[in-house]
Amino acid sequence: MKVAFVGKGGSGKTTLSSLFIRHLAGAALPVVAVDADINQHLGVALGLDEGTVIPALGDHLTEIKEYLRGTNPRISSAAAMVKTTPPGEGSRLLRVGGGDLFHRDLALELGPTLRLMVTGPFSDDDLGVACYHSKTGAVELYLNHLVDGEGEYVVVDMTAGADTFASGLFTRFDVMFLVAEPTRKGVSVYRQYVEYARDFDVTIKVVGNKVHDEQDLDYLRTEVGDDLLTWFGHSSAVRAIEQGRPGAHLEDAGIAALDLLRKTVDAHGKDWPKFQRQAAEFHVRNARSWANRATGEDLEAQLDPAFVIQG
């Protein structure tokens, strides 16, 4: 299952996504963690040193495109492949933990069942000439070509705010966990997400964070209603984990909340026809709005109507 953690900056989405990733990996489940935040902190949240070097997906875009297009005759070159390009006959499909370019060469193994991939930070060289969407485009291509199976998890820590909606990336996830603090600013991003996703059958569940008392909980219940799935309060264990102190064990309430997140993901059935339909829809949108002009080709011709992803 493909899962995203989203929310406003400072809401704690990186902390909660790392806790969920640890929870899954601790149960010996196959997990691919992806840091797609402009501030790259997921690796540290998972216990890595600040200076750990991980290949950045954003630095290998041409290689990624060349690899994924494979022998697909509808894609003339890597230069004609954009972030929304879906797979077709001849494209290379990916499997969680497979021996492919992504999982073999562009991921860091953190445990027997856990790999970490990163988009890479927004660097000085990018200033004035690039946007961060060029880096998250690698994640969109990865998700478009990934055939994930039952009991496999891809957990993406997304960049803050509503940038997920800059392309069709928000439709690539089975479940989106929106981390919200019990404040007006905390729920404003939730309202944005619900509004943008309203017509696209996207599952959004709110995970409250920094909930101190019943008054905070009542506020979230009032503002987000039934979309509130669970919540996290103050945790000495989480603080210890964030400080890098060994031996911290999450309290029972936190473990129960993580169990609920997993049950929610597991209960959400895969809908491959919808996944392909939405990929095609957003590819057409991108082709008509900018990509045809940018590449000098009719990218709608990249769509392969006979191709079916088999999960």
Phi, psi and omega in degrees: 000144180260122187233138175239142168252123183230170179153177180285162178300135179085002182285339182102017183294325178293318178299312183290323177295322179293323177296319180293319178298315177299321181298315180292313181296326178295337176267013178063031178266144179291124184225134167248118176264135181232123176266104179249018180274145178297332172260110190273093183235000185295320180301316178296320179297336178268005173106003180281156173288153181305323186272006181298129182267125178233133178303131182270125179304321183296341178272357185233029186299315181297316178298319179298313182295316180298320180293312186290326182289336175052238179250022181297114185288346181280346181250111189289330183194169176298326181295335180269002180262124181247176188299335182266357183301119180273165178287158174213188179302125181098343178291154175272123175264156186244152175233143179303126180077010182287168180270045184259181182306315184292302189283339181267314190254335187247017180230152176253127180280121181254353181181179182302329184235010187237127173237148179239131172240151181226146176285331186099152182283166173278112190263172178300326180294339181277340186299126176082350183232352184212163173239161184292342179297335178294334178275316178292344175301329177294324178292319180296318177297319177301311182293325179297329185255005183266124175256093182270141183256180179298136179077011175247143187227134169242119185243118185249124172271104187276161176293155188292158176079206187257022181297339178303337184268007180291343174214205179273013186305325183294341178272358182276355185254143175286320179221138173246122175263114180264115182274121185229131171279157180279062178222167178297318177295325182296325182264352181294322178294324176303314181297321176300312183298316181297320180294312182293325186269359190306320186263013188236013174052050179258131180275116179240124176239135182269132174245110179290145179222152182060040178273114188266330185204181182296330179295319175299317181294318178299322179298313179296318179299321180292319187279326185243351175062225185289349178287346177287114184270311182198184183204161177236135176256202178292137181221118176295326180294317179296319178298319179296319178297316181295331179273358178078018179279129183285159172083008180283136179238126182298142179293162183303320181297320179292319178297319179297321179295318179294322176301320180293322176301314181295316180299322179295317178295314183296329182280350182271109183290152177284143178229081183297320177302318178295319180303314180289321181297316180290325176300315180295318181300313183283334174294318177297317179301312181294320180300314184286329186276326182206327192289323177300316180294320183291325184262343183075019180228162172272097186284349174296336179290349177287341182289131181251098186294341182269350185277134181229126174284130178253111182283000000 
